[in-house]
């Protein structure tokens, strides 16, 4: 039987705009990366691996949705950042060191803030349009 919270989250995702979904994906990647950092600091290998896997999957999905024909240089730069992040995840997974996870989290937070600003600007511009 499904929990009410899961139904709410599913409805929230299925009714979200593309921009909102993008922000939610970044938020998820940041959340799981922070949980992996905590687990790495506590030497909890299982939780580190589980959360790293979740964060990795989200970042790979972000990478897979890039359209280089439309995005040009920006999508190529994002791809390089996503590859850096996944490389940091791999290093952290192999070594158990939380430092690469902190590096990845900083990049994700910076990207999230940039997209959040872009989405807000887009909303303002659309509100002014009849």
C-alpha positions in Angstrom: 0.0 0.0 0.0 1.3 3.4 -0.9 2.0 6.0 1.7 0.3 9.5 1.4 3.7 11.2 1.3 4.8 9.1 -1.6 1.6 9.9 -3.5 2.1 13.6 -2.7 5.7 13.5 -4.0 4.6 11.6 -7.1 1.9 14.1 -7.9 4.4 17.0 -7.2 6.8 15.5 -9.8 4.3 14.6 -12.4 2.7 18.0 -12.3 5.9 20.0 -12.2 7.2 22.2 -15.0 10.4 21.3 -16.8 12.2 24.1 -14.9 10.8 22.9 -11.6 11.9 19.3 -12.4 15.4 20.6 -13.2 15.6 22.3 -9.8 14.2 19.3 -8.0 16.9 17.1 -9.6 19.7 19.4 -8.4 18.1 19.5 -5.0 18.0 15.7 -4.9 21.7 15.4 -6.1 22.7 17.9 -3.4 20.7 16.1 -0.7 22.2 12.7 -1.5 25.7 14.1 -1.9 25.4 15.6 1.6 24.1 12.3 3.0 27.1 10.6 1.4 29.5 13.1 2.9 27.9 12.4 6.4 28.2 8.7 5.8 31.8 9.0 4.6 32.7 11.0 7.7 31.1 8.4 9.9 32.9 5.6 8.0 29.4 4.1 7.1 30.3 2.4 3.8 26.7 1.1 3.1 25.0 4.5 3.5 27.9 6.2 1.6 27.5 3.9 -1.4 23.7 4.0 -1.4 23.6 7.8 -1.4 26.5 8.1 -3.8 24.6 5.8 -6.2 21.4 8.0 -6.0 23.4 11.2 -6.5 25.3 9.7 -9.4 22.1 8.5 -11.1 20.6 12.0 -10.9 23.8 13.7 -12.3 23.9 11.2 -15.1 20.3 11.9 -15.9 21.0 15.6 -16.0 23.9 14.8 -18.3 21.8 12.6 -20.5 19.2 15.3 -21.0 21.7 17.8 -22.4 20.9 18.8 -26.0 24.2 19.9 -27.6 22.4 20.9 -30.8 20.3 23.5 -28.9 22.6 24.2 -25.9 25.9 24.7 -27.8 28.8 25.8 -25.6 26.6 25.9 -22.4 25.6 22.3 -22.8 29.2 21.2 -23.4 30.4 23.1 -20.3 27.6 21.5 -18.3 28.7 18.1 -19.6 32.2 18.8 -18.4 31.0 19.8 -15.0 28.8 16.7 -14.7 31.8 14.6 -15.7 33.8 16.3 -13.0 31.1 15.6 -10.4 30.8 11.9 -11.4 34.6 11.6 -11.2 34.6 13.1 -7.7 31.9 10.5 -6.8 34.1 7.7 -8.1 37.1 9.0 -6.2 35.1 9.2 -3.0 33.6 5.8 -3.5 37.1 4.2 -4.0 38.9 6.1 -1.2 36.1 6.7 1.3 37.3 10.2 1.6 34.5 12.8 1.9 36.6 15.6 0.3 35.8 14.8 -3.3 32.1 14.8 -2.3 32.5 18.3 -0.9 34.0 19.4 -4.2 31.0 17.9 -6.1 28.5 19.4 -3.7 30.0 22.9 -4.2 29.6 22.6 -8.0 26.0 21.3 -7.7 25.1 24.1 -5.3 26.6 26.7 -7.7 24.7 25.2 -10.6 21.5 25.0 -8.6 21.7 28.7 -7.7 22.4 29.7 -11.3 19.4 27.7 -12.6 17.2 29.0 -9.8 18.1 32.6 -10.8 17.5 31.8 -14.5 14.1 30.3 -13.7 13.1 33.2 -11.6 14.1 35.6 -14.3 12.2 33.6 -16.9 9.1 33.7 -14.7 9.4 37.5 -14.3 9.8 38.0 -18.1 6.8 35.7 -18.8 4.6 37.6 -16.2 5.2 40.8 -18.1 4.2 39.3 -21.4 0.5 39.5 -22.2 
